[in-house]
Amino acid sequence: MIRTLLDGYHEHIVAAHKQPLFLLLVGFITSFVCIRVSVRMIRAKVRWWPGNITPGGLHIHHMVFGLGFLLVGGVGVFATNGGHPWIDGFGFCFGIGCGLVLDEFALILHLDDVYWSEQGRKSVDAVIFGILFTALLLTGYVPLGVVPSQETRWGLVAVISVNALVSIIALVKGKVWTGLLGIMVPGLSWIGAIRLARPSSPWARWRYATRPRRRARALRRERLLHRRADRARTWVFDLIAGAPDKVPAHHTATHRVAERMAARATAHLDAHEARALARRSARLADRRSAAGAPGPGTAGGGAVEHGQPGRQDRARQRRRTVRAGRSRTYGVRAGGPAPQEPSAGTGPEPRAPHRYLHPHPHLRTPRARR
C-alpha cells in the first residue's frame, strides 16, 4: 500500500514538476489547522496551552507571522532563481504564510477584530476557496481551461472571454462559489448564470424589481433550498472554525448595544418621573376640588347641588386620572365633616374623599387612611 502511494506520488507529483505546488498546499492546510486548534484552545482558556503573544500588552495577530512567511517564501524563490531544492522549501514556507494570512482575512477586510463574529466567517470562505483553487491547479486544471502548450487562436480567446463573462454574471447573481470555481472549471459557471439570482444579490435588485413573479420564485427558492444549504454550511464551518460569538466582546456593536440600553433606561426613568409628577399633581387637584374649589358645573361658581360633584367635575377627574397613568379612581361620598370651613358667600362644600375604589376589590391591599 505504501509502495503504491510512493509510486503514485513520484509519477504524478515529482515527475510532473508539481512538488513545490504540492508542498505549498500541504503548508497551507497544515498552518490553517494548527492555528485554528491554537485559537480554539485559547478561547476555551486551557491553562496549559500558551496564550496569545502580547509583548508589552500589544496583541500580535498571527497574520503578522504569516506576512513574514510570505515574504521569505516569495523573495527566496526569486533570490534562488527557482532552483531545486530551494523552491520546495520556499513553496512550503509560502503555503504556511497563506494559511496564517487568510485565516484573518476578515480582519483585513473590515479593519476590525471580527475573528469570532459572523463577519469572521469570511476568513473561512477565503481559506476554503484558496485550498480548492490550489488543489485544482495541482490536479491539472488551469484557469479558464487554457492549456499552456496550445497556440493562441481566436476560437480559444472567444471561449475564454465568454466563460469569463458568464462567471461574472454568476457572481453578480450571488452565486459566489459557482462563479469562482467556474473560472477554473469551464461550464460550471453556466449553471449559476442560468439559474435564478439570490434575492439579496445585485442582479435581483436590478432585474426583479419590476418582475414580482420572478422575485417571488427567487424568494421561495431561497427559503426552501439556499437556507438549507446555508444551515449545512454553517454547521460545517462551526465544526471547522468554531461557532461565532453572539455579541463579540471587543466589537463596536457591543458599544452600540450598550448605548441603546443606556438610552432606553434613561427614557424609562424620565417617563417614570413624569408619571409620578402627574400623580402628585392629580392628587393635589383632587384635594383642592374636594376642599371647596368651585367647579364649572355649579351655578355662579357655587357649590354642587345636594353636596354631590357635578358631571363635568367627575369627567375632568377621570381624565386627570387616566392622564396620570393610574388604574384606580377616587370616589367622593357625601356626608361626614368637611376638611375646611366654607368660605363666606358659598354654599355647602363637597366632602373629602372617603376611600379608594379599586376595579378588583378582592385584590385590593389595605391602605392607611390619610
Secondary structure, 3 states (H helix, E strand, C coil): CHHHHHHHHHHHHHCCCCHHHHHHHHHHHHHHHHHHHHHHHHHCCCCCCCCCCCHHHCCCCHHHHHHHHHHHHHHHHHHCCCCCCHHHHHHHHHHHHHHHHHCCHHHHHHCCCCCCCHHHHHHHHHHHHHHHHHHHHHCCCCHHHCCCCCCCCHHHHHHHHHHHHHHHHHHHCCCHHHHHHHHHCCCHHHHHHHCCCCCCCHHHHHHCCCCHHHHHHHHHHHHHHHHHHHHHHHHHHHHHHCCCCCCCCCCHHHHHHHHHHHHHHHHHHHHHHHHHHHHHHHHHHHHHHHHCCCCCCCHHHCCCHHHCCCHHHHHHHHHHHHHCCCCCEEEECCCCCCCCCCCCCCCCCCCCEEEEECCCHHHCCCCCCC
